């Protein structure tokens, strides 16, 4: 506190003796209210002196208010000096205390922010003290010493009095404000009257203003008149430049004319002169010329690239230009881009260029050459002539793609395509177009952005084309297969043997034709898509199955007509054997119809149909063999058969003659055919034995019959061995088993022999045993019943592996009831 504080200044305090108007209590800068309050308190305690106040100059008050507000002095008091000797000392103490308090409070800078709060609080306290002092002065003036005694009791009333004085001050201020407002209102009324007078004066000046405007327009026209006179010639010159395709010069001339038009329009205040009416058509003519030049960008890039560059430059400059005229902006950049697209589509996909019926393949081949060349031209020649933001390569790729896609959609909405056109379009759209020769070329950089292109054909288009192709191919395949079948059937009635291949087997081109027709269609569709290949594969298998059924039906009709004598075929059996070779060829080659990745079970229906066809052909062949052998087996067994092998010799000769053509059958089938023929002969032999034509009269005839069975079995075995049938596939062992039954000397042992026969041939029945016992001729009823009982008592054995049923196919005569068991089937 050693340094002098700013608050240690002289008070601006005036102890006024005369009356003055009430003023707001505001502190003087540099003096705290606390100091003033201490001084006032000291004076009140002294009871003398003048009332002191910190004042601020304010508006003057009238004399009446001054008299009312003027405090009275205590009798005996004077202004120059205090009546109480300690007053001066109290003032010094109060001043020192105030300074000490203020320096302690506001020593730190952050306390200065609260200076306003302290100031307002001290102002209120100061005003309260002044009011109390005024009351005290009045009491002292009125009552002298008695007033001093009642001063303490009157302090609360003095507070009310101070508030009332504040209200008076406020009323006085409001009166002054009302007077000022009235004066301002009178001044405004005077100004309003002056303004109305000026408006009337302005109306009288309106014709003059119009004259001035016309004068300015005439002045501007007089200045622009030489340039306006040259406008028609400039318009004609600009049109000449446009016709000569001097686009930059024409655009400069047009810009000068439009600038003149804009300058004239601004000078004339928005007035449009008729002389400029030709500028609109002139600008449109220039825009059309620019559009035409850009539309022929492909040709100009090779022949006159300067003209293309000029057109693009004009479009770019015009696009970014703005005018003050009320005209719509000319966006020539968009017109140029649109012209590029239209010109490109017109060159390649114009109406005269669209394919007609039967010309689709040639049109696609031409596009296969033209589109890559167009992309190369765009990248090498057109793109350098245009700004980078045109993205010429991408624009070319997308425009060509969209135009081609639209043409194909329009083409598919036309008449239904044939099989060849549908296949060509599918292959071209799915393989060639996205392939390395066209849109998949490595020469196309990333700026082409071909990955964002839509598929050339929609899924509906692909479904439609695949269905059309399959239906057309199905109709063609049915027609081709029917022709092949008709040609094969026509050869069956020829008076010559079937053709043979170099190996000597019966041969016909029909199986190769059938498989080639189907296999080519399946193979070709693999070049398009897996879905189409699967469809054609299913169609091929379906039509092959239908063809096999038709082939089988034709064989049945052929056999029926031959056997009935309606159409006797000189070489009936050879053609059946040739059909068997056809079946074998189809069976061995049908796997070519199965593409890679297709489940092997897809061929199961066709393989089953081929097996059915094989069985049917074999049955027809065996029926023909049976027709030749049945007259020979009619005399067997007989007495002649017992004495001579002539009957079986004839059977063997006829069988050997019939089977001589089996060598023309391929090895994969000849064994089956020989086995079936041998089985047919044995079955006929068994049928003849079971007919009961012969009954042995004694043991000698039974021996002869047993020896005949042995001889016949050996003869048949040798016959088929010579024909090429392996012994393991032969059925002649059944004759040897019957020989044992006939050669048995003790009839009481027939039960064992019958049981042994049942073990070898589980399908032998009681009727067959009875017929064989009848052939013996020496079996009594009891022995027969015992033998049959042993047959019935024995469990049913399982058939040996690899041996087919025989006796179940041999009909046996029904025996007499006396020969049957009570529980037997014949009882």
KOLTOR-132945 format. One record per atom (N, C-alpha, C): y, z, x. Coordinates in steps of 0.2 Angstrom, whole numbers, plus 5000, padded with zeros to 4 digits. Last residue first. Layout:
// KOLTOR-132945
YZX/...
***
This chain:
// KOLTOR-132945
433747104725/433347144720/433747134713/434447064736/434147014731/433847044726/434947174743/435447134739/435147084735/433847314740/434047254744/434547214740/433147414735/433847424736/434147364739/431847364734/432147384728/432847394728/431747214744/431647284743/432047304737/430847064739/431447094741/431347174740/429846984734/429946984742/430547034744/429946974721/429347014724/429447024731/431046894719/431146964718/430547004721/431146764732/430846794725/430946864725/432646734740/431946744740/431746774733/433846604740/433746674737/432946684737/434046524756/433846524749/433746594747/435546544766/434846554765/434646554758/436846464776/436646484769/435846484769/437646514790/436946484787/436846504780/438546594794/438746534792/438246484789/437946714798/438346714793/438646654790/437246664810/436946674803/437346684797/438346664819/437946604817/437646614810/439846724827/439346734822/439046664821/439946724845/440246714839/439646714833/440146824859/439646784855/439946784848/440946904867/440946834868/440446794864/439947044866/440547014868/440546944869/438947064851/439047064858/439647024860/439347164837/439247104840/439347104847/438547324834/439147284835/439047224839/437247354822/437547354829/438147314829/436947464809/437247404810/437547394817/435347554812/436147554811/436347484812/433947524802/434247524808/435047514807/433447504789/433547574792/433947574798/433347374787/433847404783/434047474786/432347334795/433047304796/433547344793/431347414790/431547424797/432247394799/431247344778/431447414778/431647434785/430747224782/431447224779/431647294779/429447264786/429947224791/430647234789/428947314775/429047354780/429547324785/428947204766/429347254765/429447304771/428047124774/428747094773/429247154771/426947194772/427247184779/427947164779/426747194759/426847254762/427147244769/426547054757/427147084754/427247154757/426146974773/425947004766/426647034763/426346824781/426546894780/426446914773/426046694785/425446744785/425746814784/427146614785/426546594780/426046644780/428246584793/427646604796/427046594791/429246554783/429046504788/428346514791/429446684778/429046624773/428846574778/430146734788/429446764786/429046714782/431246664787/430846654793/430146684792/431746714774/431546644775/431146624781/431846844777/431346824772/431246754773/432946844786/432246864788/431746844784/433946794778/433746754783/433046774786/434046894769/433846834766/433646784772/434446994777/433847004774/433546934771/435446924790/435346964784/434646964782/436346934805/435746904802/435646954796/437346974813/437546944806/436946924803/436947024825/437047074820/437147044813/435846974836/436246934831/436446984825/435247064844/435547004847/436046974842/434747154834/435147174840/435547124843/433947084826/434647114823/435047134829/432947054834/433347004832/433947024830/432347184835/432647154841/433147094839/431947204822/432547244825/432847214831/430947104821/431547094817/432147144820/430047164830/430347104832/431047084828/429747284823/430047284830/430447224832/429147224812/429747264811/430147274818/428047154816/428647114814/429247164814/426847214819/427447224824/428047184822/425947164810/426247234809/426747254814/425647044814/426147044809/426347114808/425346984829/425147044825/425747054820/425946874835/425246864833/425046924828/427346784836/427046854835/426446844832/428046664835/427446674839/427146734839/429146694827/428646644824/427946654828/429946774835/429746794828/429146754825/430146694846/429746754847/429546774840/430946594840/430246574842/429846634843/432146654838/431646644832/430946624834/432546654851/432446724848/431946714841/432646524854/432146554857/432046624854/433746494845/433146464844/432546504847/434746564852/434546594845/433846564843/435046494863/434646554864/434446584857/436046394859/435246384859/434846444860/437346404861/437046444856/436346434855/438346404876/437946374871/437646424867/439146444886/439446434880/439046414875/438346454897/438546514895/438946504888/438146324901/437646354897/437846414894/439546204898/439246264902/438746294898/439446044895/439646104892/439246154896/439245904899/439745944902/439846014900/438245834894/438845814892/439445854895/437145904900/437345834903/438045814900/437146014892/437346014900/437545954903/436745954881/437545974881/437645994889/435445924884/435945874881/436645894882/434846044888/434945994893/435445944890/434846114875/435246134881/435346084886/434046024868/434746034866/435246064872/432846054874/433145984874/433845984872/432646184873/432746154880/433046094879/432546194859/433046224862/433146204869/431446114857/432046094855/432646124858/430446184864/430546124866/431246094864/430446304856/430546304863/430746244866/430146244843/430746284844/430946284852/428846204846/429346154844/430046184845/428146324848/428246274854/428846224852/428246374835/428546404841/428646364847/427446274829/428146284827/428546324832/426246294835/426546224835/427346234834/425946424831/426046404838/426446344839/425846394817/426346444819/426546434827/424746314817/425446284815/425946324817/423846404821/423946344825/424646314824/423746494811/424046514818/424246454822/424246414796/423746454800/424146464807/425246354789/424646374786/424146414790/426946374787/426346374792/425746394788/427946284777/427646354778/426946344782/429546204775/428846204779/428646274779/430746214768/430346154767/429646154770/431646324769/430946334766/430546274765/432846324774/432746294767/432046304765/433046374787/433046414781/432946384774/432946254795/432446304795/432446354789/434246204792/433646164790/433046214790/435046294797/435146284790/434446244788/434746284811/434646344807/434646334800/435346154813/434646164814/434346224810/436646174810/436246124806/435546134807/436946254821/436946284814/436646234809/436746174831/436246234831/436346254824/437746084829/437046054829/436646114828/438846164830/438746134824/438046114824/438746204844/438746254838/438546224832/439046084849/438446114851/438246164845/440446064845/439946014843/439246044844/441046174851/441046174844/440546124841/440846144864/440546204862/440546204854/441546024865/440846024866/440546084863/442846074863/442646024858/441846024859/443046164874/443046184867/442746134862/443046064884/442546124883/442546154876/444145984881/443445954880/442946014880/445346044884/445146044877/444346024876/445646034897/445846094894/445546094887/445245904900/444845954902/445046024899/445545784887/445745814893/445345884894/444445654882/444845714880/444945754887/443545564885/444245544885/444645604883/442345634884/442545624891/443245594891/441945604871/442345674873/442545674880/441345494869/442045484869/442345554871/440045534867/440145504873/440845494874/439645604855/440045644860/440245604867/438845514849/439445534845/439945564851/437745494857/438245434856/438845464853/437245624857/437545604863/437945544862/436945634843/437445674846/437745654852/435945534843/436545524839/437045574841/435045584852/435345524853/435945514849/434745704845/435045714852/435345644853/434145654834/434745704833/435045704840/433045594839/433545554835/434245594835/432345704844/432645644849/433145604845/432045764833/432545794837/432845744842/431045674828/431645694824/432145724828/430045664839/430545614837/431145624833/429145754843/429845774844/430345714842/427845794832/428145744836/428845764837/427245894824/426745854828/427145804833/428245954817/427745994821/427345954826/428845844811/429245884816/428745924820/427845824802/428045774807/428445804813/427945924794/427345914798/427445864803/429645994796/429145964792/428445954797/431246064794/430646064798/430146024793/431845904793/431645954798/431746024794/432445804786/431745804787/431445854792/433845824787/433445824780/432745834781/434345794799/434045864798/433745874791/434845664797/434245674801/433945744800/435845674788/435245644786/434645654790/436745754796/436445784790/435845744788/437445684807/436745724808/436445754802/438545624802/438045584805/437345624806/439245734797/439145674792/438545634795/439545804808/439045834803/438845774798/440445724814/439845734818/439245754813/441545744805/441245674806/440545674810/441645874807/441445854800/441245784801/442145884820/441445904818/441245884811/443445824818/442945794822/442245814821/444045914809/443945844807/443345814811/444046024818/443646024812/443445954809/444845984828/444145994829/443745994823/446045974820/445745914823/445045924825/446146114817/446146064811/445846004814/446346174829/445746194825/445646144819/447546114833/446946104837/446346124832/448446164823/448346094823/447646074827/448446304826/448146274820/448046204820/449046294839/448346314838/448046294831/450346244835/449846204839/449146224839/450746364828/450646294824/450246244828/450846454838/450346464832/450246394829/451846394845/451146404848/450646414843/452846414836/452646344838/451946344841/452946554835/452846514830/452546444831/453246584850/452646604846/452446564840/454446564856/453946504856/453346524852/455046684857/455346634853/454846574852/454446764867/454246764860/454546714855/455246754878/454646714877/454346714870/457046744876/456346784876/455846744875/458046654887/457746664880/457146704881/458346634901/458646694897/458446704890/458246464900/458246524904/458646584900/457446384886/457946394891/457846464895/456046304881/456346374882/456746384887/455546184881/456046194876/456346264877/454546184890/455246154893/455746164887/453446224884/453846274887/454546254890/452746124879/453246154875/453646204878/451746074887/452446054889/452946084884/450446104882/450646114889/451346104891/450546064869/450446134870/450646154877/450745924870/451245964867/451246034869/449445894875/450045884879/450645924876/448645944865/448545974871/449145964876/448945854855/449045924854/449045964861/448545734861/449245744859/449445814858/447145754861/447545754867/448345764866/446945754848/446845814851/447145814858/447245614845/447645674842/447545734846/446145564852/446745554855/447345604852/445145604843/445145634850/445845624853/445445524832/445545604832/445545634838/445245404838/445945424837/446045494835/443845414839/444245404845/445045424844/443445424825/443345474830/443845474836/443845284821/444045354818/444045414823/443945144823/443845194828/444145264826/444045084810/443445064815/443345114821/444245174796/444545154802/443945144807/444445124779/443945144785/444245124791/445045174766/445345144772/444945164778/444145224757/444745194755/445045154760/443045304761/443045234761/443645194759/443145434762/443045404755/442945334755/443445444775/442745474773/442645444766/444745394776/444145364780/443445384777/445445474768/445445404766/444845364770/445345594775/445145584768/445045514766/445945564788/445145584787/444945574780/447245544784/446845484787/446145504787/447545664778/447545604774/447145544777/447445744790/447045754784/447045694779/448445684798/447745684800/447245694794/449645714790/449445644791/448745634793/449645854792/449445824785/449345754786/449845864805/449245884803/449045854796/451145804806/450645774809/449945794807/451845904798/451745834796/451245794799/451646014807/451346014800/451345944797/452445964818/451645984818/451345984812/453645954812/453345894814/452545904815/453946094810/453946044804/453545984806/454046134823/453546164819/453446114813/455146054827/454446044831/453846074826/456146114820/455946044818/455246024822/456146244826/456046234819/455746164817/456446204839/455846244838/455646234830/457746154837/457146114840/456546144838/458446264832/458346204828/457746154830/458446344843/458146364837/457946304832/459146264852/458546284853/458146304847/460446254845/460046194846/459246214848/460746394846/460746354840/460246294840/460846404860/460346444856/460246414849/461846314863/461146304866/460646344862/462946384857/462646314855/461946304857/462946494865/462846504858/462646434855/463246454878/462546484876/462446484869/463946294879/463946364878/463346394877/463846164887/464346184883/464446264882/462646134894/463346124897/463946144893/461646164885/461746214890/462446194894/461546044878/461946104875/462046154880/460645974885/461345954885/461846014883/459446044883/459746044890/460446024889/459246014869/459346084872/459646084879/459145874870/459645904866/459745984868/458045854878/458745834880/459245864876/457045914870/457245944877/457945924879/456845834859/457045894858/457345924865/456545704865/457045714860/457345784860/455445744873/456045714876/456645724871/454445784864/454745834868/455445804872/454245654858/454445714854/454845764858/453845574868/454445554865/454745614861/452745634872/453245634877/453945614873/451945614861/452145684863/452745684868/451845464860/452245504855/452345574857/451245384869/451945404871/452245454866/449545424872/450045394867/450745424869/447845414877/448545434879/448945394873/446345474883/446645444878/447445464878/446045454901/446045494895/446445454889/446045384912/445545364908/445545414901/447045394921/446445444922/445945424917/448045314917/447645294923/447045334924/447745324899/448145334904/447745314911/447345214885/447145274890/447645274895/447445184867/447645174874/447445234878/446045184856/446745204858/446845194865/445245034852/445245104854/445945124856/445544934838/445444934845/445445014847/446044894826/445344884827/445244884835/447045024819/446944964823/446244954824/447445134812/447045094808/446845024812/448245214820/447545234819/447145184815/449545154821/449045134826/448345164824/450245224811/450145154811/449545124815/450445344817/449945344811/449745264810/451445324827/450745344828/450245334823/452445284819/452245234823/451545254826/452745394812/452545334808/452245284813/453145484822/452445494818/452245434815/454345424826/453745424831/453145444827/455045434814/454845364817/454345374822/455145574813/454745534808/454545464810/455945594824/455245624824/454845584819/457145534820/456745514826/456045534826/457445614809/457345544808/456945514814/457545734815/457145724809/456945654809/458645714823/457945734826/457445714821/459745684815/459445634819/458745644822/459845804808/459645744804/459345694809/460145884819/459545904815/459345834811/461345834823/460745824828/460145834824/462145874812/462045804814/461445794818/461946014813/461745984807/461645904808/462546034826/461846054824/461546024818/463845994824/463445964829/462645974827/464346084814/464346004813/463845974818/464246204820/463846194814/463746114813/465146184831/464446194832/463946184826/466346164824/466046104828/465346114830/466446284818/466446224814/466146174818/466546374828/465946384824/465946314819/467646324834/467046324838/466446324833/468646354824/468546284826/467846284830/468546494824/468346454818/468246384820/469046524837/468346544835/468046504829/470046384842/469946454839/469146464838/470346304857/469946304851/469846374848/471046354868/471146284865/470846274858/471746514868/471146464868/471246404865/473346534875/472846544870/472246494871/473846584891/473746524886/473246554881/474046664902/474346684895/474246634890/473546604913/473146654910/473446684903/474446514917/473946494913/473546544910/475646524925/475546574921/475046554915/476346444935/476146414929/475946464923/476546534945/477146514941/476946474935/475446534953/475546584948/476046574943/474946354954/475146424957/475246474951/473746244955/474246274950/474346344953/472746214963/473346184965/473946214960/471546254958/471846304963/472546274965/471346234940/471446204947/471746254951/471146254927/470846304932/470946284939/471646144920/472046214920/471746264925/470646044929/471246044925/471646104925/469646054937/469945994937/470545994933/469046184935/469446164941/469846104941/469246204917/468846204923/469346184929/469746204904/469846264908/469546264915/469246074901/469946094901/470146154905/467846074903/468246034907/468946054907/467346174894/467146174901/467646134905/467846174881/467646244884/467446234891/468346054878/468746104877/468546174880/467245964882/467945954885/468346014884/466246014873/466146014881/466846014884/466845994861/466646064863/466546064870/466945854861/467545894860/467445964862/465645804862/466145794867/466745834867/465045854851/464845884857/465345864862/465845784841/465845864841/465545884848/465445654845/466145674845/466145754845/464045654842/464245644849/465045664850/463945694828/463645734833/463945724840/465645654820/464945644822/464645694827/466745754810/466545724816/465745704816/467545724794/467045764798/466845724804/469345684794/468645674792/468145714797/470445824799/470245754797/469545754794/470545944806/470645944798/470545874795/470445904819/469845944815/469945944808/471645854821/471145814822/470545844818/472445964821/472545914816/471945864816/471946034832/471946064825/472046014820/472345944842/471545954840/471545994834/473745954841/473345894840/472645904838/473846084845/474046064839/473746004837/473346084858/473046124853/473246104846/474345994864/473645974864/473246024859/475446074863/475446014860/474745984859/475146194871/475246194863/475246124860/474946134883/474346164880/474546174873/476146074886/475646034886/475046064882/476946194886/477046144881/476446094881/476346274896/476346294890/476446244884/476646184908/475946204906/475846234899/478046174907/477646114907/476946134904/478446314909/478646274902/478146214902/477946334921/477646374916/477846334909/478746244928/478046234929/477746274923/480046284925/479846214923/479046214923/481046394923/480346404924/479946334922/482346404922/482046364917/481346374917/482846484932/482646524926/482446474921/483146394942/482446434942/482346464936/483746234936/483846304938/483146344938/483046074941/483246124936/483346194939/482545994951/483145974948/483446024943/481346054955/481946054960/482546034957/480446024944/480746094945/481246094950/480145884945/480645904940/480945974941/479345864957/479945824956/480445854951/478245954958/478545924964/479245894963/477946004945/478046054951/478446024957/477945894937/478345944936/478445994942/476845824944/477545794944/478045844942/475745904941/476045894948/476745864949/475745894927/475845954930/476145954938/475345754926/476045784924/476245854926/474145754932/474645724935/475345744933/473445834923/473545864930/474045824933/473545744911/473845814911/473945844918/472945624914/473645624914/473945694914/471545644915/471845624921/472645634921/471245704903/470945734909/471245704915/471745604894/472145664895/471845704902/470745514896/471345494898/471845554899/469645584890/469645564897/470345544900/470145594877/470045654881/470045634888/470045464873/470745494873/470645554877/468745434874/469245394878/469845434879/468245514864/468045524871/468545494875/468845474852/469045534854/468845544862/468645354845/469045354851/469145424854/468045374833/467645344838/468045334845/469545364824/468745374823/468445334829/470845394835/470545374829/469845384829/472045514844/471345474843/471145454836/473745474846/473245514843/472545474843/474845394849/474345404854/473745454852/475645384838/475245324840/474745334845/476245514839/475745494833/475345434835/476145594855/476445564850/475945534845/475745664866/475445684860/475745654854/476345624878/475645634878/475345644871/477745604874/477445564879/476645564879/478045704866/478045634863/477745594868/477945814874/477445814868/477445734866/479045794882/478345804885/477845784880/480145794873/479945734877/479245734880/480045924868/479945874863/479745804867/480346004880/479646004876/479545944872/481645954883/481045944888/480345954884/482345994871/482245914873/481645904878/482346124873/481946094867/481846024868/483046134884/482346164884/481946134878/484246084879/483946054884/483146074885/484646174869/484446104867/484146064873/484846284877/484246284872/484046214870/485946234883/485446254887/484746254883/486946224874/486646154876/486046174880/487646294863/487146314867/486746254869/489246304859/488746254860/488246274865/489946424847/489746404854/489246354854/491046364834/490446394836/490246374843/492846394835/492246354835/491646394837/494346424835/493846454831/493246404830/494746434852/494746404846/494246434842/494646484865/495046524860/495046494853/492946474871/493646444870/493946494865/491746484885/492046514879/492746484878/490246434893/490946424892/491146454885/488946424896/489246484898/490046484896/488546294892/488246354889/488646414890/489146214901/489446214894/489146274890/488446224912/489146244912/489446254905/487146184908/487246244910/487946264910/487446044904/487146094899/487246164902/487845994916/488245994911/488046044906/486646014924/487246044926/487746044920/485745924917/485645994917/486246034919/486345804920/486245824913/486145894913/486345794934/486945794930/486845824923/484945794936/485245844938/485945854935/484645664930/484345724927/484745784929/485345584938/485545584931/485245644928/484645604950/485345624950/485645624942/483445544948/483445614948/484145644948/482745414943/483445434944/483545504943/481345404944/481745344945/482545364947/480745534943/480445484948/480945424949/481445604934/481345634941/481045584946/481445514923/482045514928/481945554934/480145534918/480345474921/480945474925/480245674915/479745644919/479845584922/481445684906/481445714913/480845684917/481945634894/481545584899/481545614906/482645744890/482045724886/481545674890/483745734897/483345784899/482645774895/484345624891/484245624898/483745674900/484545674878/484145614879/483945614886/485445774880/484745794877/484245734878/486545704884/486245754889/485545774886/486745634873/486645604879/486245644884/487045734864/486445694863/486245654869/488245784870/487645834869/487045794868/489045674868/488845694875/488245744875/489145674854/488845614858/488645634865/489745794852/489045794850/488745734853/491045764858/490645824861/489845814859/491345674848/491345654855/490845704859/491445744836/490945684837/490845664844/492545824841/491945854839/491345794839/493645734844/493345774849/492645804847/494345674833/493745644837/493445674842/495345754830/494745754826/494145724829/496545764836/495945794840/495345794835/497545714828/497345674834/496745694837/497845804819/497345754817/497145714823/498045974825/498345904825/497745854823/498146134818/497646084821/497946014820/498946284822/499046214819/498546164822/499046404829/498446384826/498446324821/500346384836/500146444831/499546434827/500646284844/500846274837/500546334833/500046334856/500746324856/500946324848/498646334853/499046404854/499746394854/498446204851/498346244845/498646314846/498746154864/499146134858/499046184852/497746214871/498446224873/498846214867/496646154865/496746224865/497446244866/496846024868/496746044861/496946114860/496746024882/497346004879/497346024871/495446064883/495946114885/496646094882/494845954878/494746014874/495246064876/495145864888/495445854881/495345914877/494545914898/495245904899/495545904892/493145904894/493445974895/494245964895/493045764894/492945804888/493345874888/493145744908/493645714903/493645754896/491945814912/492645834914/493145804910/490945734905/491045804903/491745834906/491045614911/491245624904/491345694902/490645644924/491345624923/491545624915/489345684921/489845734924/490545714923/488745564915/488845624911/489345674914/488745424914/489045454919/489245524916/488145334905/487745384907/488045424913/488945244898/488745224905/488245274908/489245314887/488745254886/488545234893/490045404893/489445434890/488945374889/491145324897/490745364902/490045384899/491545284884/491345234889/490945274894/492045404879/491445374876/491145324880/493145424888/492545474888/491945444885/493945324884/493645324890/493045364891/494245364871/493845304872/493545304879/494945484874/494345484870/493945424871/496045424881/495545474884/494845474881/496645354871/496345324876/495845364880/497045464862/496545414860/496245374866/497945544872/497245564869/496845514867/499145504876/498645474880/497945504877/500045574868/499945504867/499345474870/499945704873/499545684866/499545614865/500645694884/499945704885/499545684879/501945674879/501645624883/500945634884/502045794871/502045724868/501745674873/502245924875/501645894875/501545824873/503645934873/503445944880/502745914880/503745924859/504145874864/503845884871/502946024855/502745954854/503145904859/503746134858/503146124862/502846054861/504846104850/504946104857/504346094861/504246114838/504546054840/504646044847/503946254838/503346204838/503646134840/505246304839/504746314844/504246264844/505646264826/506046244832/505546244838/504846334818/504846264818/505146234824/505346464821/504646444822/504546364823/506646454816/506546464823/505846444825/506446434803/506746384806/506646384814/505846554800/505446494799/505846434803/507046634802/506446644806/505946584806/507846594792/508046584799/507446584803/507146634781/507246564782/507446544789/507246784783/506646744783/506746674784/508446854782/508346814788/507746774789/508346914770/508846854770/508746824777/507447004773/507246954768/507746894769/508147094781/507647054784/507446994779/509047154772/509347104777/508847064780/508147234765/508447174762/508747124766/507747314776/507247274773/507647214769/509047384778/508747344783/508247294780/509047464766/509547414767/509347364772/507947544769/507947504763/508447444764/508447614780/507847574781/507847524775/509447694774/509647644779/509047594780/508647784766/509147734763/509347684768/507947854776/507647804771/508147754768/509047924782/508647874786/508247824781/509348014772/509847964774/509547904778/508248084771/508448044765/508947994767/508248144784/507748094782/507948054776/509248234782/509348184787/508848124786/508848314772/509448274771/509448224776/507748374779/507648334773/508248294772/508448444789/508048394791/507848344785/509048544781/509448494785/509048434787/507948614777/508348574772/508848524775/507448664789/507048614785/507548574780/508448754792/508348704796/507948644793/508348844781/508948814782/508848744786/507048894784/507248854778/507848814778/507348964796/506848904796/506948864790/508149064792/508449014797/508048954797/507249134784/507849104781/508149054785/506349174793/506149124788/506749094785/507149264800/506849204804/506649154799/507249364790/507849334793/507649264797/505949404789/506249364783/506849334786/505649454802/505349394800/505649364794/506549574801/506649514806/506249454804/505949644791/506649614790/506749554795/504749674797/504749624791/505449594790/505249764807/504949694809/504849644803/505649864799/506149824803/505849764805/504449904795/504949874790/505449834793/503949964807/503649904803/504049864798/504850064808/504750014813/504449954810/504550144798/505150114798/505150054803/503250194801/503350144795/503950114796/503650264812/503150214813/503250164807/504350364807/504750324811/504250254812/503450444800/503850404796/504250354800/502950514812/502450464808/502950424803/504050594816/503850534820/503350494816/504650704810/504750644807/504450584811/504350814818/504050814811/504150744808/505150804829/504450804829/504050784823/506450824823/506250754826/505450754827/506950934818/506450904814/506250834817/507750974829/507151024827/506650984823/508750884829/508250884835/507650924833/509350914817/508950854818/508550854823/509951034821/509451034816/509050974816/510950994830/510351034832/509751034827/511250854820/511450894826/510850924829/511050774809/510950844809/511050884815/511350634813/511450664806/511450744806/511050614826/511750594823/511850634817/509750644826/510250684830/510950674828/509150554818/509150624816/509650664820/509450434825/509750444818/509750524816/508650464836/509450454837/509750464830/507450454831/507650514834/508450514835/507350324827/507350374822/507550444825/507350264840/507950254835/507950304829/506250314845/506850334848/507450324843/505250244838/505350324837/505950344840/505550114842/505650134835/505650214834/505150124855/505850114853/506050134846/503850154854/504250204857/504950194855/503350024849/503250094845/503750144848/503749944859/504049934853/503949994849/502849984869/503549994870/503949984863/501549954863/501750024865/502550034865/501649814864/501549854857/501749924858/501749794877/502349774873/502249804866/500549834882/501149874884/501749854879/499749734877/499649804875/500249844876/500249614883/500249624876/500149694874/499949654897/500549644895/500649654887/498549664897/498949724899/499649714896/498249524894/497949584890/498449644891/498749464905/499049444898/498849504894/498049504916/498749524916/499049514909/496749474919/496849514913/497549534912/496749404931/496549364925/496749404918/497049494941/497649454938/497449424932/495849544946/496149584940/496749544937/495549464956/495149454950/495449494944/496349514967/496549454963/496149444957/496849684967/496249634968/496449574964/497949754962/497849744969/497349684970/498249794949/498249724951/498249704958/498049934949/497749894944/497649814947/498849984959/498149994959/497749954954/500149934955/499849914962/499049924962/500350004943/500249934943/499949904950/500350134948/499850114943/499750044943/501450134956/500850154959/500250124954/502450094947/502350054952/501650064955/502450214938/502350144936/502150094941/502850314947/502150314944/501950244941/504150264950/503650274955/502950274953/504750274938/504750214941/504150214947/504650414935/504250364931/504250294934/505450464946/504750484945/504350434941/506650404942/506350384948/505550404948/506850474930/506750394930/506450374936/506950604933/506350584929/506250504929/508150604941/507550614944/506950594940/509050574930/508950524936/508350534939/508850684922/508650624920/508550574925/509250814925/508650794928/508450724926/510450844919/510450824926/509850804929/510950754904/510450804907/510350784915/511750654901/512050724900/511550774903/512050514912/511650554908/511950624907/513450404911/512950444914/512550484910/514050304903/514050294910/513550344913/513950324889/513550274892/513550284899/513750494882/514150434884/513750384888/513750624869/513450574874/513850524876/514350684859/514450714865/514050674871/513150644846/513850674848/513850704855/512150504850/512250574848/512950604850/512550354842/512550394848/512550464846/511550244831/512150294832/512050334838/511050074832/510850144832/511550184834/511149934821/511449974827/511350044827/510649874810/510249884816/510449924821/511749864803/511249894800/510749914805/512649784810/512849854809/512249894806/511849664811/512049704817/512249774816/511949624798/511249644801/511349684807/513249604797/512949654793/512349674796/513449494806/513749564807/513449614803/512049404810/512649414807/512949484808/511449364827/511349384820/512049394817/510849234838/511449284836/511249304828/509349224846/509849194841/510249254839/509149304862/508949274856/509449244852/508649364878/509149324874/508849294868/507749514878/507749444880/508249404875/507749674885/507949624880/507849554883/507249834885/507149774889/507249724884/508349964881/507849924879/507849864884/508950134878/508850084883/508250034881/510150224871/509450194870/509450134874/511050344881/511050284876/510250254876/511050524880/511050454883/511050404878/509850644876/510450614876/510450554879/508550704877/508950704870/509650684871/507650704886/508250734888/508650744882/506550654880/506450724881/507150754883/507050524879/506950554873/506850634874/507050494892/507650494889/507550534882/505650484895/506050534899/506750544895/505250384887/504950454886/505450504889/505850284894/506050294887/505750364885/505150284906/505850294906/506050314899/503850254901/503950314905/504750334905/504050124896/503850174892/503950244895/504350054908/504850064903/504650124898/503150064914/503750094917/504250104912/502249994906/502150064907/502750104910/502649864906/502849904900/502749974901/503249814922/502749834918/503049874912/504149684928/504249754926/503649764921/503949544931/504049594936/504149664935/504849484917/504349474922/504549514928/505049594903/505349554908/504849544914/504049594888/504249624894/504649574899/504749594872/504349564877/504549594883/504949634856/504949674862/504449634867/506149534847/505449554849/505449584855/507649614841/507349564845/506549584846/508949644830/508249664832/507949604836/510649624836/510049614831/509449634834/511649764840/511449704842/510849684837/513049874843/512549854839/512349784841/513349954860/513549924854/512949894850/512749994871/513050044867/513250014860/511349964880/511849934876/512049994871/510749954895/510850014890/511449994886/509749844901/510349854899/510349904893/508749794914/508849834908/509549844907/507949734924/508449694920/508549734914/507649824939/507549814931/508049774928/507249764954/507749794950/507649774943/505549774960/506249744959/506649784954/504149794964/504749834966/505349794966/503149704961/503449734956/504049784957/502749654973/503249614969/503549654963/502749784986/502449744980/502949704976/502849795003/503149794997/502849754991/501449885011/501949825010/502249825003/500549985011/501149995015/501649935014/499450005004/500050005000/500650005004/
***
